[in-house]
Structures are given as C-alpha cells and as structure tokens.
Amino acid sequence: MRKFLQKIRDNKLLLDGINVVAGFVLLLALLIFFISQAFIALLIAVWAAGFMNMANGLKAMKRNKKGAALGQSMVMLGMIILIGGTALILSAMGLF
C-alpha cells in the first residue's frame, strides 16, 4: 500500500484518483436514483459531478499558464453546480 501511495505522489495522480472515485460515485448514485427514485442519491450525484469539474479545473490550472483561465472557469462552474444543484434538489424534496 505504501508503494502504491508513493507512486501516486511521484506521478502527481491525486487529482486523477479523485476524479475516478467521483466518477464511480456518480454512476452508482445515478443507478440508485433511477431504480429507487431517491432524491438523496441524486444529490450525491450532483455533488460528485461538481467535485469532478473542480478537480479537472485544478488539474488544468496546474498544467500550464494558458490553462489557468480555463481551470478557473471550470472550478467556478463546479461551485455553481454544487450550489445550484443542491438548491434544486433540496427544493424538489420540499426542504428549501
């Protein structure tokens, strides 16, 4: 396990790992939502999508100077997805 974590640190794959985990959570939450119509699963899917967008934006900002503007836009879009999606789902649940 220690060697695996060291390779992740050496190759700077932390944001990619976060992206993969968030993708699996997104797929699982959407599957649960379509089967059971539970809005909590849809809320988890919205949060996973927002975190994926933010992780991609951070990766673009670190890559080069030209990607900084695109990365900042992606991070901001991720924040909008988190806030707007959460408000939309909570209002659909009748809590907001």
Secondary structure, DSSP 4 states (H G I P E B T S, - for coil): -HHHHHHHHHHT-HHHHHHHHHHHHHHHHHHHHHHH--HHHHHHHHHHHHHHHHHHHHHHHHH-STHHHHHHHHHHHHHHHHHHHHHHHHHHHT--
